[in-house]
Amino acid sequence: MCVVGDDVKVTRSYGGHRGSDAGQLYQPCHLAVDEDSQFIFVADHGHHRVVLLSPSLKVLRHIKVESYICSRRLCFHQATRRLFVSGQFHQGVSVIQF
Protein backbone atom coordinates (compact mmCIF):
# COMPACT_ATOMS: atom_id res chain seq x y z
CA MET A 1 0.00 0.00 0.00
CA CYS A 2 1.23 3.52 -0.64
CA VAL A 3 0.43 7.21 -0.43
CA VAL A 4 0.73 9.15 -3.67
CA GLY A 5 1.41 12.90 -3.73
CA ASP A 6 -0.05 15.57 -6.01
CA ASP A 7 2.82 14.94 -8.43
CA VAL A 8 1.64 11.30 -8.76
CA LYS A 9 4.80 9.98 -7.08
CA VAL A 10 4.83 7.58 -4.14
CA THR A 11 5.59 9.54 -0.97
CA ARG A 12 5.22 6.70 1.58
CA SER A 13 4.69 2.97 1.37
CA TYR A 14 4.15 -0.07 3.56
CA GLY A 15 4.05 -3.76 2.84
CA GLY A 16 6.85 -4.44 0.41
CA HIS A 17 7.27 -8.12 -0.40
CA ARG A 18 4.68 -10.62 0.79
CA GLY A 19 5.45 -12.13 4.19
CA SER A 20 4.85 -12.06 7.92
CA ASP A 21 7.93 -10.19 9.11
CA ALA A 22 7.92 -6.60 10.35
CA GLY A 23 6.90 -4.30 7.53
CA GLN A 24 5.20 -7.04 5.52
CA LEU A 25 1.65 -8.08 4.73
CA TYR A 26 0.76 -11.56 3.56
CA GLN A 27 -2.51 -10.98 1.75
CA PRO A 28 -3.93 -7.48 2.28
CA CYS A 29 -7.46 -7.38 0.95
CA HIS A 30 -9.37 -4.47 2.51
CA LEU A 31 -8.84 -1.32 4.55
CA ALA A 32 -10.74 1.19 6.67
CA VAL A 33 -9.74 4.62 7.93
CA ASP A 34 -10.53 6.35 11.23
CA GLU A 35 -11.53 9.83 10.07
CA ASP A 36 -10.54 11.45 13.39
CA SER A 37 -7.02 10.08 13.83
CA GLN A 38 -6.43 9.09 10.17
CA PHE A 39 -5.25 5.68 11.41
CA ILE A 40 -5.50 2.98 8.77
CA PHE A 41 -6.75 -0.55 9.45
CA VAL A 42 -5.59 -3.19 6.95
CA ALA A 43 -7.15 -6.65 6.75
CA ASP A 44 -4.25 -9.10 6.33
CA HIS A 45 -6.27 -12.12 5.23
CA GLY A 46 -3.55 -14.77 5.28
CA HIS A 47 -2.52 -14.06 8.87
CA HIS A 48 -5.95 -13.68 10.53
CA ARG A 49 -5.00 -10.20 11.66
CA VAL A 50 -5.65 -6.52 11.23
CA VAL A 51 -2.64 -4.22 10.98
CA LEU A 52 -3.06 -0.74 12.45
CA LEU A 53 -0.98 1.91 10.66
CA SER A 54 -0.39 5.56 11.48
CA PRO A 55 -1.14 8.21 8.82
CA SER A 56 2.58 8.06 7.94
CA LEU A 57 2.22 4.26 7.41
CA LYS A 58 4.16 3.23 10.51
CA VAL A 59 2.96 0.05 12.23
CA LEU A 60 1.25 0.80 15.51
CA ARG A 61 -0.19 -2.60 16.29
CA HIS A 62 -1.10 -6.06 15.00
CA ILE A 63 -4.55 -7.20 16.09
CA LYS A 64 -5.12 -10.94 16.01
CA VAL A 65 -8.62 -11.95 14.89
CA GLU A 66 -10.37 -15.17 15.92
CA SER A 67 -8.93 -18.04 13.89
CA TYR A 68 -12.27 -18.83 12.26
CA ILE A 69 -12.47 -15.33 10.75
CA CYS A 70 -10.08 -14.70 7.87
CA SER A 71 -10.18 -10.86 8.02
CA ARG A 72 -11.62 -10.21 4.58
CA ARG A 73 -13.60 -7.00 5.08
CA LEU A 74 -13.41 -4.10 7.54
CA CYS A 75 -15.81 -1.38 8.59
CA PHE A 76 -14.87 1.25 11.17
CA HIS A 77 -17.94 2.78 12.81
CA GLN A 78 -16.87 6.31 13.66
CA ALA A 79 -19.51 7.12 16.31
CA THR A 80 -18.96 3.99 18.42
CA ARG A 81 -15.24 3.61 17.54
CA ARG A 82 -15.79 -0.06 16.74
CA LEU A 83 -14.01 -1.98 14.02
CA PHE A 84 -16.11 -4.72 12.45
CA VAL A 85 -14.06 -7.53 10.91
CA SER A 86 -15.77 -10.10 8.73
CA GLY A 87 -14.57 -13.20 6.97
CA GLN A 88 -16.13 -15.38 4.31
CA PHE A 89 -19.93 -15.49 3.98
CA HIS A 90 -20.34 -18.21 6.61
CA GLN A 91 -17.69 -17.07 9.10
CA GLY A 92 -19.44 -14.34 11.05
CA VAL A 93 -18.17 -11.01 12.36
CA SER A 94 -15.70 -10.00 15.05
CA VAL A 95 -15.98 -6.59 16.77
CA ILE A 96 -13.00 -4.70 18.19
CA GLN A 97 -13.58 -1.61 20.40
CA PHE A 98 -11.10 1.29 20.21
C-alpha positions in Angstrom: 0.0 0.0 0.0 1.2 3.5 -0.6 0.4 7.2 -0.4 0.7 9.2 -3.7 1.4 12.9 -3.7 -0.1 15.6 -6.0 2.8 14.9 -8.4 1.6 11.3 -8.8 4.8 10.0 -7.1 4.8 7.6 -4.1 5.6 9.5 -1.0 5.2 6.7 1.6 4.7 3.0 1.4 4.2 -0.1 3.6 4.0 -3.8 2.8 6.8 -4.4 0.4 7.3 -8.1 -0.4 4.7 -10.6 0.8 5.5 -12.1 4.2 4.8 -12.1 7.9 7.9 -10.2 9.1 7.9 -6.6 10.3 6.9 -4.3 7.5 5.2 -7.0 5.5 1.7 -8.1 4.7 0.8 -11.6 3.6 -2.5 -11.0 1.8 -3.9 -7.5 2.3 -7.5 -7.4 0.9 -9.4 -4.5 2.5 -8.8 -1.3 4.5 -10.7 1.2 6.7 -9.7 4.6 7.9 -10.5 6.3 11.2 -11.5 9.8 10.1 -10.5 11.5 13.4 -7.0 10.1 13.8 -6.4 9.1 10.2 -5.2 5.7 11.4 -5.5 3.0 8.8 -6.8 -0.5 9.4 -5.6 -3.2 6.9 -7.1 -6.7 6.8 -4.3 -9.1 6.3 -6.3 -12.1 5.2 -3.6 -14.8 5.3 -2.5 -14.1 8.9 -6.0 -13.7 10.5 -5.0 -10.2 11.7 -5.7 -6.5 11.2 -2.6 -4.2 11.0 -3.1 -0.7 12.4 -1.0 1.9 10.7 -0.4 5.6 11.5 -1.1 8.2 8.8 2.6 8.1 7.9 2.2 4.3 7.4 4.2 3.2 10.5 3.0 0.0 12.2 1.2 0.8 15.5 -0.2 -2.6 16.3 -1.1 -6.1 15.0 -4.6 -7.2 16.1 -5.1 -10.9 16.0 -8.6 -12.0 14.9 -10.4 -15.2 15.9 -8.9 -18.0 13.9 -12.3 -18.8 12.3 -12.5 -15.3 10.7 -10.1 -14.7 7.9 -10.2 -10.9 8.0 -11.6 -10.2 4.6 -13.6 -7.0 5.1 -13.4 -4.1 7.5 -15.8 -1.4 8.6 -14.9 1.3 11.2 -17.9 2.8 12.8 -16.9 6.3 13.7 -19.5 7.1 16.3 -19.0 4.0 18.4 -15.2 3.6 17.5 -15.8 -0.1 16.7 -14.0 -2.0 14.0 -16.1 -4.7 12.4 -14.1 -7.5 10.9 -15.8 -10.1 8.7 -14.6 -13.2 7.0 -16.1 -15.4 4.3 -19.9 -15.5 4.0 -20.3 -18.2 6.6 -17.7 -17.1 9.1 -19.4 -14.3 11.0 -18.2 -11.0 12.4 -15.7 -10.0 15.1 -16.0 -6.6 16.8 -13.0 -4.7 18.2 -13.6 -1.6 20.4 -11.1 1.3 20.2 
